[in-house]
Amino acid sequence: MKKINLITLIAAFSFVLLACGKEETSAEDKASFTGEPGETFVVGLDDTFVPMGFRDNEGNLVGLDIDLATEAADRLGMEVAFQPIDWAMKETELNSGNIDVIWNGYSVTKERKEKVDFTTPYLSGGQIFVVMADSPINNWEDLEGKVVASQQSSSTVDLLKNHESGIVEIFEGQDVIQYPSYNDVFNDLESGRSDAAAVSELYARYYMKQKGIEKYRVLEERFAEENTAVGVRKSDTVFLEKLDDVLADMEKDGTLAEIKDKWIAE
């Protein structure tokens, strides 16, 4: 009986070692992604974020970042796959190896730099407050005691909560109401459940143009300016360099400007 127990214990221990070995190999493989020709890199995105990456009326993924990533993959001799993710889990998805890049209007912030590495920024923009056209809110002071909504785990929320003015403290509940997507934020605003939306200006102006810009107003002062870049794992330095090079080439030959002009209109 003792011999049987010993054999069982050894077998179990061997299984644990084997399992750990597989996990380490898997983690090592994910950490050493270099983006070789013929390989596929997976883009994590929020597929409701117009005009960067979203579904058209036929359900196809389209947008500025979809075009950029597709062009980059073609120039690198690679394939690209797009994976909708929970935006609140984007860095976890990246660092666990489920995706290879975050490429979806991903703003560069101090907090995010601690978790991922960024390419050179390829777009800049601001953060704004949007209200309905008939709202009595005309400036920041009018937001006192009002309900303000934004997207969960977005740079908008980070920038707003860390704003030097401490503006969040005057909102109702001294906090920002958060929803999974900007689309939900606008639905909340239009239904009257919130009084103002804190939104990426790029998204907001595209959305308002599609829905009827006369229905909304933008408060005059932006509360932040930011840069947009591609996020990669800190271990994937080779792939980061390749992406930087291809984005630089696209800027040099005018492709980057062409794609921007296609999706961004005044």
C-alpha positions as CSV (number, residue, x, y, z in Angstrom):
1,M,0.0,0.0,0.0
2,K,2.9,2.4,0.9
3,K,4.5,1.6,-2.5
4,I,1.2,2.3,-4.3
5,N,0.9,5.6,-2.5
6,L,4.4,6.5,-3.3
7,I,3.9,5.8,-7.0
8,T,0.7,7.8,-7.0
9,L,2.5,10.7,-5.3
10,I,5.4,10.6,-7.8
11,A,2.9,10.5,-10.7
12,A,1.0,13.4,-9.4
13,F,4.2,15.4,-8.8
14,S,5.4,14.7,-12.3
15,F,2.0,15.8,-13.7
16,V,2.3,19.1,-11.8
17,L,5.8,19.7,-13.2
18,L,4.7,18.9,-16.7
19,A,1.8,21.2,-16.4
20,C,4.0,24.0,-15.1
21,G,6.5,23.4,-17.9
22,K,3.7,23.8,-20.4
23,E,2.5,27.0,-18.8
24,E,6.0,28.4,-18.8
25,T,6.6,27.5,-22.4
26,S,3.2,29.0,-23.4
27,A,4.0,32.2,-21.5
28,E,7.4,32.3,-23.1
29,D,6.0,31.9,-26.5
30,K,3.5,34.7,-25.9
31,A,6.1,37.0,-24.5
32,S,8.5,36.6,-27.4
33,F,6.1,37.6,-30.2
34,T,8.2,39.3,-32.9
35,G,5.8,39.6,-35.8
36,E,7.5,37.5,-38.4
37,P,6.2,37.4,-42.1
38,G,3.4,34.9,-42.4
39,E,2.3,35.2,-38.8
40,T,-1.0,36.7,-37.6
41,F,-1.2,39.4,-35.0
42,V,-4.4,39.8,-33.1
43,V,-5.9,43.3,-32.5
44,G,-8.0,43.9,-29.4
45,L,-10.7,46.5,-29.8
46,D,-14.0,47.9,-28.6
47,D,-16.1,47.4,-31.8
48,T,-18.5,50.3,-30.9
49,F,-15.8,53.0,-31.0
50,V,-16.5,55.1,-34.1
51,P,-14.7,56.1,-36.2
52,M,-11.8,54.0,-35.1
53,G,-13.2,50.5,-35.1
54,F,-16.9,49.7,-35.3
55,R,-19.6,47.6,-37.1
56,D,-21.2,49.0,-40.2
57,N,-24.8,48.3,-41.1
58,E,-23.8,44.9,-42.5
59,G,-22.0,44.0,-39.4
60,N,-18.5,44.3,-40.9
61,L,-15.7,45.8,-38.9
62,V,-14.6,49.2,-40.4
63,G,-12.9,52.3,-39.2
64,L,-9.7,54.3,-39.2
65,D,-7.7,51.8,-37.0
66,I,-9.1,48.9,-38.9
67,D,-7.6,50.4,-42.1
68,L,-4.3,51.3,-40.4
69,A,-3.8,47.8,-38.9
70,T,-4.8,46.1,-42.1
71,E,-2.3,48.2,-44.1
72,A,0.4,47.7,-41.5
73,A,-0.1,43.9,-41.6
74,D,0.1,43.9,-45.4
75,R,3.4,45.9,-45.4
76,L,4.8,43.5,-42.7
77,G,3.8,40.5,-44.8
78,M,1.5,39.4,-41.9
79,E,-2.1,38.6,-41.4
80,V,-4.3,40.5,-38.9
81,A,-7.2,39.3,-36.9
82,F,-9.6,41.6,-35.0
83,Q,-10.9,40.5,-31.6
84,P,-13.6,42.5,-29.8
85,I,-12.8,42.6,-26.1
86,D,-14.1,44.0,-22.8
87,W,-12.4,47.4,-22.9
88,A,-12.1,47.3,-19.1
89,M,-9.9,44.2,-19.5
90,K,-7.7,45.4,-22.4
91,E,-4.3,45.4,-20.7
92,T,-5.1,42.0,-19.1
93,E,-6.1,40.6,-22.5
94,L,-2.8,41.9,-23.9
95,N,-0.5,40.7,-21.2
96,S,-2.1,37.3,-21.0
97,G,-1.4,36.8,-24.7
98,N,-5.0,36.7,-25.9
99,I,-4.3,39.6,-28.1
100,D,-1.1,41.1,-29.5
101,V,-1.9,44.8,-29.7
102,I,-4.4,47.3,-28.4
103,W,-5.2,49.3,-31.5
104,N,-8.5,51.2,-31.2
105,G,-8.2,54.9,-30.4
106,Y,-5.9,53.9,-27.5
107,S,-4.8,57.0,-25.7
108,V,-1.3,57.4,-24.2
109,T,-1.6,58.0,-20.4
110,K,0.9,57.8,-17.5
111,E,-1.1,54.9,-15.9
112,R,-1.1,52.9,-19.1
113,K,2.6,53.3,-19.7
114,E,3.2,51.3,-16.6
115,K,1.4,48.3,-18.1
116,V,2.2,48.5,-21.8
117,D,4.6,50.0,-24.3
118,F,3.4,52.4,-27.0
119,T,4.3,53.1,-30.6
120,T,5.0,56.7,-31.6
121,P,1.6,58.5,-31.5
122,Y,-0.2,58.7,-34.9
123,L,-3.1,60.9,-33.9
124,S,-3.9,63.6,-31.4
125,G,-7.2,64.9,-30.0
126,G,-9.1,66.1,-27.0
127,Q,-11.6,65.2,-24.4
128,I,-14.9,67.2,-24.2
129,F,-18.2,67.5,-22.4
130,V,-21.3,67.0,-24.5
131,V,-24.8,68.0,-23.5
132,M,-28.2,68.0,-25.2
133,A,-29.0,71.2,-27.2
134,D,-31.7,72.3,-24.8
135,S,-29.6,71.7,-21.7
136,P,-29.2,74.6,-19.2
137,I,-25.6,73.6,-18.8
138,N,-23.3,76.2,-20.5
139,N,-19.9,75.8,-18.7
140,W,-18.0,73.7,-16.2
141,E,-19.6,75.5,-13.3
142,D,-23.0,74.5,-14.4
143,L,-22.0,70.8,-13.9
144,E,-22.3,71.2,-10.2
145,G,-24.7,68.6,-8.8
146,K,-25.2,67.1,-12.3
147,V,-24.9,63.5,-13.4
148,V,-21.9,63.1,-15.8
149,A,-21.4,59.8,-17.7
150,S,-18.4,58.3,-19.5
151,Q,-16.9,55.0,-20.7
152,Q,-15.6,52.5,-18.2
153,S,-11.8,52.2,-17.9
154,S,-11.4,54.8,-20.6
155,S,-8.6,57.5,-20.7
156,T,-11.5,60.0,-20.4
157,V,-12.3,58.8,-16.9
158,D,-8.7,58.8,-15.9
159,L,-8.1,62.3,-17.2
160,L,-11.3,63.6,-15.6
161,K,-10.7,62.1,-12.2
162,N,-7.1,63.4,-12.2
163,H,-7.9,66.8,-13.5
164,E,-6.1,69.5,-11.6
165,S,-9.3,71.4,-11.1
166,G,-10.8,68.5,-9.1
167,I,-13.9,69.0,-11.2
168,V,-15.3,65.5,-10.4
169,E,-15.9,66.6,-6.8
170,I,-18.7,68.9,-8.0
171,F,-20.6,66.2,-9.9
172,E,-23.5,64.4,-8.3
173,G,-22.1,61.7,-6.0
174,Q,-18.6,63.2,-6.6
175,D,-18.1,60.6,-9.2
176,V,-18.5,59.7,-12.9
177,I,-21.2,57.3,-14.0
178,Q,-19.5,54.6,-16.1
179,Y,-20.8,52.4,-19.0
180,P,-19.2,49.7,-21.0
181,S,-19.1,51.8,-24.3
182,Y,-19.4,55.4,-25.5
183,N,-22.6,54.3,-27.3
184,D,-24.1,53.5,-23.9
185,V,-23.0,56.9,-22.6
186,F,-24.8,58.7,-25.4
187,N,-27.9,56.6,-25.0
188,D,-27.8,57.6,-21.3
189,L,-27.5,61.2,-22.2
190,E,-30.3,61.2,-24.8
191,S,-32.7,59.4,-22.4
192,G,-32.1,62.1,-19.7
193,R,-30.6,59.7,-17.2
194,S,-27.4,61.8,-17.2
195,D,-26.9,65.6,-17.7
196,A,-23.6,65.5,-19.6
197,A,-21.2,63.1,-21.2
198,A,-17.5,63.2,-20.9
199,V,-16.3,61.8,-24.2
200,S,-13.4,61.5,-26.6
201,E,-13.8,64.4,-29.1
202,L,-13.0,62.2,-32.1
203,Y,-15.8,59.8,-31.1
204,A,-18.2,62.5,-30.1
205,R,-18.0,64.6,-33.3
206,Y,-18.4,61.5,-35.5
207,Y,-21.3,60.2,-33.5
208,M,-23.1,63.6,-33.4
209,K,-22.7,64.1,-37.1
210,Q,-24.4,60.7,-37.8
211,K,-27.2,61.3,-35.3
212,G,-27.9,65.0,-36.1
213,I,-25.4,67.5,-34.7
214,E,-28.2,70.0,-34.0
215,K,-29.4,67.7,-31.1
216,Y,-26.2,68.4,-29.1
217,R,-23.9,71.1,-27.8
218,V,-20.2,70.8,-26.9
219,L,-19.0,72.9,-23.9
220,E,-16.4,75.3,-25.2
221,E,-13.4,74.2,-23.1
222,R,-11.7,70.8,-23.5
223,F,-10.6,69.2,-20.3
224,A,-7.7,67.3,-21.8
225,E,-5.5,66.8,-24.8
226,E,-4.0,63.4,-25.6
227,N,-2.2,61.3,-28.1
228,T,-3.3,58.0,-29.7
229,A,-0.9,55.1,-30.3
230,V,-0.7,51.3,-30.5
231,G,-0.2,49.4,-27.3
232,V,2.0,46.3,-27.2
233,R,3.4,44.1,-24.5
234,K,6.6,45.4,-22.8
235,S,8.4,42.2,-23.8
236,D,7.7,42.6,-27.5
237,T,10.4,45.1,-28.3
238,V,11.1,43.7,-31.8
239,F,7.5,43.9,-32.8
240,L,7.2,47.4,-31.4
241,E,10.1,48.5,-33.5
242,K,8.5,47.0,-36.7
243,L,5.2,48.7,-36.0
244,D,7.0,52.0,-35.4
245,D,8.9,51.7,-38.7
246,V,5.8,50.8,-40.7
247,L,3.8,53.7,-39.2
248,A,6.7,56.1,-40.0
249,D,6.7,54.8,-43.6
250,M,2.9,55.3,-43.9
251,E,3.3,58.8,-42.7
252,K,6.1,59.5,-45.1
253,D,4.3,58.3,-48.2
254,G,1.0,59.9,-47.3
255,T,-1.0,56.7,-46.6
256,L,-1.5,57.7,-42.9
257,A,-2.9,61.1,-43.9
258,E,-5.1,59.5,-46.6
259,I,-6.7,57.1,-44.1
260,K,-7.2,59.9,-41.5
261,D,-8.9,62.0,-44.1
262,K,-11.2,59.2,-45.1
263,W,-12.6,58.8,-41.5
264,I,-12.2,62.2,-39.9
265,A,-14.2,65.1,-41.2
266,E,-14.8,68.5,-39.7
